[in-house]
Amino acid sequence: MRTATGLRALVLATAAAAFVTPAAHAQSNYPNKPITLVLGFAPGGPSDVMARVLTRKMEEFLKQPIIIDNKAGAGGTIAGGIVARAAPDGYTIMLATGSILAINVTLYKNPPYDSVKDYAPISMLGVQTNVLYTHPSVPAKSVADFVAYAKANPGKLQFGSGGVGTPAHLAGELLRLKAGIDYTHVPFRGTGPTLQSVIGGHVLTAFNPPSPLIPHLQTGSIKAIAITTLERTPVLPDTPTFHESGYPGFDAATWHAMVAPANTPKEVIGALNRAVVGSLKDPAVLKALTDSGVDVKSSTPEWLGDYIKSEIPKWAEVIKASGAKVE
């Protein structure tokens, strides 16, 4: 009787092992083929540059090629939908921005994904501040001066950004709410046209990422008032934050993160996280990203998941208050 029972247990154990082994083996062997990194923006933009710098180093950790697949359009929601529906095996991942993961879920009426339910976080990658800058004719050297000037000219002041619903636009809307000022948003098609409009004095102030502004700040054709991250950025070390200028907690950054489809195995997420964190520590990668205006920041998957959850309601409040929408 004992022999029969033992034989039955052995058969069941062998069958269970045969059932489990292929999946476990695939995970322990990960990756064993090229990985596709989906990007929601066109080649040549800030996210694309970051992806190409980062993936070259990640390939050394993972021992497999990483193919960048640019799926631009609809503020990144097209890419977001593709990755949300992809197989959760670690061979399709996404370099996403705060717009895709936190802003678009409120800005767009029916986005094709749920940022919390449809993705498995891998790691934060970095943060890019936005700069409040003005034409030299604006009589303001500080945030207090700027707010006083705006309040003295209600409804007359305009601020530019690279488009409706961009982090730069919402930084301006956050200041409107926090400071109680009345100014008008003027959307442009990107940072370049916005910057040229401020230099020409057509729009007197704007919010934009720092890198394109630096040469013009150095010549005095524009002037920086404050930045929108909680800490100062190395590329503009003398420019104060809103946080230290009377608006504690003011944080309106353009952030970048890496995610995979939901239900991607933890072992695979762990391998990708180690590749990301290791790559971001590489001196050449760190310098390239810092020089482009990115404050590099890696994280655990758990930290990133909590951060995404905290950003969604924050920007939902700003979007609803501002009336911003994308048709």
C-alpha positions as CSV (number, residue, x, y, z in Angstrom):
1,M,0.0,0.0,0.0
2,R,2.9,2.3,0.9
3,T,4.6,1.5,-2.4
4,A,1.5,2.3,-4.4
5,T,1.0,5.6,-2.5
6,G,4.7,6.5,-3.1
7,L,4.4,5.7,-6.8
8,R,1.3,7.8,-7.1
9,A,3.1,10.7,-5.4
10,L,6.1,10.3,-7.7
11,V,3.9,10.3,-10.8
12,L,2.0,13.5,-9.6
13,A,5.3,15.2,-8.7
14,T,6.8,14.4,-12.1
15,A,3.7,15.6,-13.9
16,A,3.7,18.9,-11.9
17,A,7.4,19.4,-12.7
18,A,6.8,18.7,-16.4
19,F,4.0,21.3,-16.3
20,V,6.0,24.0,-14.5
21,T,9.4,23.6,-16.0
22,P,9.0,25.2,-19.4
23,A,7.7,28.5,-18.0
24,A,10.2,28.5,-15.2
25,H,13.0,27.7,-17.7
26,A,11.9,30.5,-20.0
27,Q,12.0,33.0,-17.2
28,S,15.4,31.9,-15.9
29,N,16.7,32.0,-19.5
30,Y,15.4,35.5,-20.1
31,P,16.1,37.1,-22.4
32,N,16.9,34.7,-25.2
33,K,15.8,36.9,-28.2
34,P,15.7,40.6,-29.1
35,I,13.6,42.9,-27.0
36,T,11.3,45.7,-28.5
37,L,11.2,49.0,-26.7
38,V,8.1,50.9,-27.8
39,L,8.4,54.7,-27.8
40,G,5.4,57.0,-28.0
41,F,7.3,59.8,-29.8
42,A,9.1,60.5,-33.1
43,P,12.8,59.9,-33.6
44,G,15.1,62.7,-32.6
45,G,13.0,64.0,-29.6
46,P,14.1,63.9,-26.0
47,S,12.6,60.5,-25.2
48,D,14.1,59.0,-28.4
49,V,17.6,60.4,-27.5
50,M,17.2,58.9,-23.9
51,A,16.1,55.6,-25.3
52,R,19.1,55.3,-27.6
53,V,21.6,56.2,-25.0
54,L,20.1,53.9,-22.4
55,T,19.4,50.8,-24.5
56,R,23.0,50.6,-25.9
57,K,24.1,50.0,-22.3
58,M,21.2,47.8,-21.4
59,E,22.1,45.5,-24.3
60,E,25.4,44.8,-22.5
61,F,23.6,43.7,-19.4
62,L,20.9,41.6,-21.1
63,K,23.1,40.2,-23.9
64,Q,20.4,40.8,-26.4
65,P,19.6,43.5,-28.9
66,I,17.0,46.1,-28.0
67,I,15.0,47.4,-31.0
68,I,13.4,50.8,-30.7
69,D,10.0,51.0,-32.2
70,N,8.7,54.6,-32.5
71,K,4.9,54.7,-32.4
72,A,4.3,58.5,-32.3
73,G,0.9,60.0,-32.1
74,A,-1.9,61.1,-29.8
75,G,0.4,62.2,-27.1
76,G,1.8,58.7,-26.6
77,T,-1.5,57.0,-26.2
78,I,-1.0,54.9,-29.3
79,A,2.2,53.4,-27.9
80,G,0.5,53.0,-24.5
81,G,-2.3,51.0,-26.0
82,I,0.1,48.7,-28.0
83,V,2.2,47.9,-24.9
84,A,-0.9,47.4,-22.7
85,R,-2.1,44.7,-25.1
86,A,1.3,43.0,-25.7
87,A,2.3,39.6,-24.4
88,P,3.5,39.9,-20.8
89,D,6.8,38.1,-21.5
90,G,9.4,40.9,-21.2
91,Y,10.0,41.1,-24.9
92,T,7.8,44.2,-25.4
93,I,8.5,47.1,-23.0
94,M,7.9,50.9,-23.1
95,L,9.9,54.0,-22.3
96,A,7.1,56.2,-21.1
97,T,6.7,59.7,-19.8
98,G,4.6,61.2,-17.1
99,S,2.2,62.4,-19.9
100,I,1.5,58.8,-21.0
101,L,1.3,57.3,-17.5
102,A,-0.3,60.2,-15.4
103,I,-1.7,63.0,-17.6
104,N,-3.3,61.3,-20.6
105,V,-5.6,59.2,-18.5
106,T,-7.5,62.4,-17.6
107,L,-6.7,64.6,-20.6
108,Y,-8.0,62.1,-23.2
109,K,-11.6,61.0,-23.1
110,N,-11.0,57.3,-23.7
111,P,-7.4,56.4,-23.5
112,P,-6.7,52.8,-24.7
113,Y,-5.1,51.7,-21.4
114,D,-5.2,52.0,-17.6
115,S,-1.9,53.2,-16.2
116,V,-2.3,51.3,-13.0
117,K,-3.9,48.0,-14.1
118,D,-2.3,47.5,-17.6
119,Y,1.4,48.0,-16.8
120,A,4.1,46.4,-14.6
121,P,6.5,49.1,-13.4
122,I,10.2,48.5,-14.1
123,S,12.1,51.6,-13.0
124,M,12.1,55.4,-13.0
125,L,14.7,56.7,-15.4
126,G,15.0,60.5,-14.8
127,V,13.3,63.8,-14.3
128,Q,13.4,66.9,-16.5
129,T,12.4,70.2,-15.0
130,N,10.5,72.9,-16.8
131,V,11.6,76.5,-16.6
132,L,9.5,79.6,-16.2
133,Y,11.3,82.1,-18.3
134,T,10.4,85.5,-19.7
135,H,11.3,88.2,-22.2
136,P,13.8,90.7,-20.7
137,S,11.1,93.4,-20.8
138,V,9.1,91.6,-18.0
139,P,10.1,93.4,-14.7
140,A,10.6,90.3,-12.7
141,K,13.7,88.7,-11.2
142,S,11.9,86.3,-8.8
143,V,8.7,84.3,-8.5
144,A,7.3,86.9,-6.1
145,D,8.0,89.6,-8.7
146,F,6.4,87.5,-11.5
147,V,3.3,86.8,-9.5
148,A,3.0,90.5,-8.5
149,Y,3.4,91.5,-12.2
150,A,0.7,89.0,-13.3
151,K,-1.7,90.2,-10.6
152,A,-1.1,93.8,-11.6
153,N,-2.0,92.9,-15.2
154,P,-4.9,90.4,-14.9
155,G,-5.8,88.7,-18.2
156,K,-3.2,90.6,-20.2
157,L,-0.2,88.3,-19.7
158,Q,0.1,85.2,-21.9
159,F,2.3,82.1,-21.3
160,G,3.4,79.7,-24.0
161,S,4.2,76.0,-23.9
162,G,4.9,73.2,-26.4
163,G,1.2,72.2,-26.6
164,V,-2.0,71.5,-24.7
165,G,-1.7,68.9,-22.0
166,T,2.1,68.9,-22.0
167,P,3.9,69.0,-18.7
168,A,5.1,72.5,-19.5
169,H,1.5,73.6,-20.1
170,L,0.3,72.0,-16.9
171,A,3.2,73.6,-14.9
172,G,1.7,76.9,-16.0
173,E,-1.8,75.8,-14.9
174,L,-0.5,74.6,-11.6
175,L,1.1,78.1,-11.0
176,R,-2.3,79.6,-11.9
177,L,-4.0,77.6,-9.2
178,K,-1.3,78.0,-6.5
179,A,-0.7,81.7,-7.0
180,G,-4.2,82.8,-8.0
181,I,-3.0,84.6,-11.2
182,D,-5.0,85.2,-14.4
183,Y,-3.0,84.7,-17.6
184,T,-3.8,83.0,-20.9
185,H,-2.2,79.9,-22.3
186,V,-0.9,80.0,-25.9
187,P,0.0,76.5,-27.2
188,F,2.8,76.1,-29.8
189,R,4.0,73.0,-31.7
190,G,7.0,72.3,-29.6
191,T,9.7,74.1,-27.6
192,G,11.4,75.7,-30.6
193,P,8.4,77.8,-31.7
194,T,7.6,78.7,-28.1
195,L,11.1,79.9,-27.4
196,Q,11.3,82.0,-30.6
197,S,8.0,83.7,-29.7
198,V,9.3,84.7,-26.3
199,I,12.6,85.9,-27.8
200,G,10.6,88.0,-30.3
201,G,8.4,89.5,-27.5
202,H,5.2,88.1,-29.0
203,V,4.5,86.0,-25.9
204,L,6.3,87.4,-22.9
205,T,6.6,84.2,-20.8
206,A,6.6,80.5,-21.2
207,F,7.4,77.1,-19.6
208,N,9.8,74.8,-21.4
209,P,12.5,72.2,-20.6
210,P,15.9,73.7,-20.0
211,S,18.4,72.4,-22.6
212,P,17.2,74.5,-25.6
213,L,17.0,77.6,-23.4
214,I,20.6,77.7,-22.1
215,P,22.3,79.5,-25.0
216,H,19.6,82.2,-25.0
217,L,19.8,82.6,-21.2
218,Q,23.6,83.1,-21.6
219,T,23.1,85.8,-24.1
220,G,20.3,87.5,-22.1
221,S,17.7,87.2,-24.8
222,I,15.5,85.5,-22.2
223,K,15.7,85.2,-18.4
224,A,14.9,82.3,-16.1
225,I,12.7,82.9,-13.1
226,A,12.3,79.5,-11.5
227,I,12.2,75.8,-12.2
228,T,9.4,73.3,-11.5
229,T,11.2,70.4,-9.8
230,L,11.6,70.1,-6.0
231,E,15.4,70.3,-6.3
232,R,17.6,72.5,-8.4
233,T,19.0,71.0,-11.7
234,P,22.7,70.8,-12.5
235,V,22.2,72.4,-15.9
236,L,20.8,75.6,-14.2
237,P,22.3,75.5,-10.8
238,D,21.6,79.2,-10.0
239,T,17.9,79.1,-10.9
240,P,15.7,78.6,-7.8
241,T,12.8,76.2,-7.6
242,F,9.2,77.2,-7.0
243,H,9.4,74.9,-3.9
244,E,12.0,77.2,-2.4
245,S,10.4,80.4,-3.7
246,G,7.2,80.4,-1.6
247,Y,5.4,77.5,-3.1
248,P,6.3,74.4,-1.1
249,G,5.6,71.1,-2.8
250,F,5.4,72.7,-6.3
251,D,6.5,69.8,-8.6
252,A,5.7,69.8,-12.3
253,A,8.4,67.7,-13.9
254,T,8.6,65.9,-17.2
255,W,9.5,62.4,-16.0
256,H,10.5,59.3,-17.8
257,A,10.0,55.6,-16.7
258,M,10.2,52.1,-18.1
259,V,7.2,49.7,-17.9
260,A,6.1,46.3,-19.2
261,P,2.7,44.8,-19.8
262,A,0.8,43.8,-16.6
263,N,1.5,40.2,-15.4
264,T,5.0,40.2,-16.7
265,P,6.8,37.7,-14.4
266,K,8.6,39.2,-11.4
267,E,11.8,37.4,-12.4
268,V,11.7,39.2,-15.8
269,I,10.9,42.6,-14.2
270,G,13.8,42.0,-11.9
271,A,16.2,41.3,-14.8
272,L,15.0,44.5,-16.6
273,N,15.3,46.6,-13.4
274,R,18.9,45.4,-12.8
275,A,19.8,46.3,-16.4
276,V,18.2,49.8,-16.1
277,V,19.8,50.6,-12.8
278,G,23.2,49.3,-13.8
279,S,23.0,51.3,-17.1
280,L,22.1,54.5,-15.3
281,K,25.1,54.2,-13.1
282,D,27.5,54.0,-16.1
283,P,29.5,57.3,-16.2
284,A,29.1,57.7,-20.0
285,V,25.3,57.2,-19.8
286,L,25.0,59.4,-16.8
287,K,26.9,62.2,-18.5
288,A,25.0,62.0,-21.8
289,L,21.6,62.2,-20.0
290,T,22.7,64.9,-17.6
291,D,24.1,67.0,-20.4
292,S,20.7,66.7,-22.1
293,G,19.0,68.2,-19.1
294,V,17.8,65.0,-17.4
295,D,18.3,64.5,-13.7
296,V,18.9,60.8,-13.6
297,K,16.9,58.8,-11.1
298,S,16.4,55.0,-10.9
299,S,14.0,53.2,-8.6
300,T,12.5,49.9,-7.6
301,P,9.4,48.7,-9.4
302,E,7.4,49.2,-6.3
303,W,8.5,52.8,-5.8
304,L,7.6,53.6,-9.4
305,G,4.2,52.0,-9.1
306,D,3.4,54.1,-6.0
307,Y,4.6,57.2,-7.8
308,I,2.4,56.7,-10.9
309,K,-0.6,56.2,-8.6
310,S,0.2,59.5,-6.8
311,E,0.7,61.5,-10.0
312,I,-2.7,60.6,-11.6
313,P,-5.0,62.4,-9.2
314,K,-2.6,65.4,-8.9
315,W,-2.8,66.1,-12.6
316,A,-6.4,65.2,-12.8
317,E,-7.2,68.1,-10.5
318,V,-5.1,70.5,-12.5
319,I,-6.5,69.4,-15.8
320,K,-10.1,69.7,-14.6
321,A,-9.5,73.1,-13.1
322,S,-7.9,74.4,-16.2
323,G,-10.4,73.0,-18.6
324,A,-7.6,71.5,-20.8
325,K,-8.8,68.9,-23.2
326,V,-7.7,67.2,-26.4
327,E,-10.3,66.7,-29.1
